[in-house]
Amino acid sequence: MTRFVRSPGALSRRVGGEVLLAAPGRGDIDRLSDSAGAVWSLLDEPRTMPAVVGSLSEAYGIAPERIAADVEALVDDLVRRGWVEEIAAGDG
């Protein structure tokens, strides 16, 4: 099963309720809201999508089916922007 993890080159800092993301050699900085920052925090180690959704569901007391689509969309966007990487089953 595919797992997701922060990209090694991504630098992050929590400022107030946001997480700021930057990388050496990149001129852009992304800001993650508090809820998106919670996903970012979980991706400090490789996790499957169901594990991320399950952790958030438990932490916030929300049914997994109510948040799964939003979490998947966020992680897909972070992958597209280069902040998160996919690790295929069997990889490190």
N, C-alpha and C positions, 0 to 999 in steps of 0.2 A: 504494500500500500504506500502511496506517495506521502512523504512527510515534508514539512516546510520548516525553514530556519532562517534567521537573519543572515543577510549576506555579510561575509567577513569584512568587506570594505566599508560597511555602513557604520557611521558614527552617530550616536544618539545622545540626547540630553533632555531630561525632563525639566520644563520651565512652567511653573504653575500647574495648570491642568493639561498642558500640551506636551507632546514629545516632538522635538525637532530632529530631523534626519538630514545628514550631510555626508559627503564622501570626498576624499582627496581627489582633486582634479575635476570635480564637478562644480559648476557654478550655482546650481540650484539647491534650495533647501526646502524640504517638505515639512509640513506641520500636521501632526496627528492629534485629533481630539482626544479627550479623556478615554472614551470608549475604545477608539482605535488604538490608543496607547496601551490599553489592557491586552489587546491581541498582540501587540509588539512585545510586551513583557513576557507573554507566554512563549514566544518564538525564540527565546534565548537558547533553547535546545530544540532539536528536531521533534516535531509533533505532527501527528496526522490531523486532518481536518476534524474528524469526529472527536478527537481528544481536545482540540482547541474549543470547539463548540461546547463540549461537555464541561470543561473547566469554567467557561464563562457562564453557562447555564447554572451551574452550582453556585458560583460566586455571587451572581446577581438575582438568583431565584426566578429565572425565566425559563420557560419550557424550551428545550433545544430546537424544536421545530419552528418556534417563533423567531429565532435569531440565526438559524443555519444559513439561509440565503444571503443575509447581510454580511455575515462573517466570511463566507466564501467569496463574495464580491470584493470585500476589502482585501483579503489575502491575494486574490487574483490581481488586483490593482497594484499591490505592493510588489508582486512578482514582476509585473509589466514594467514598473518603474525601476526595478533593479535593487530594491531594498531587501527583498526576501528571495530565497532560492528554493526550488523544488529538489528534493532528494528522492530518487526512485527507490523502490523496494530493493534491498540487497546492497545499496550504496552506503558508505560510511555512516 
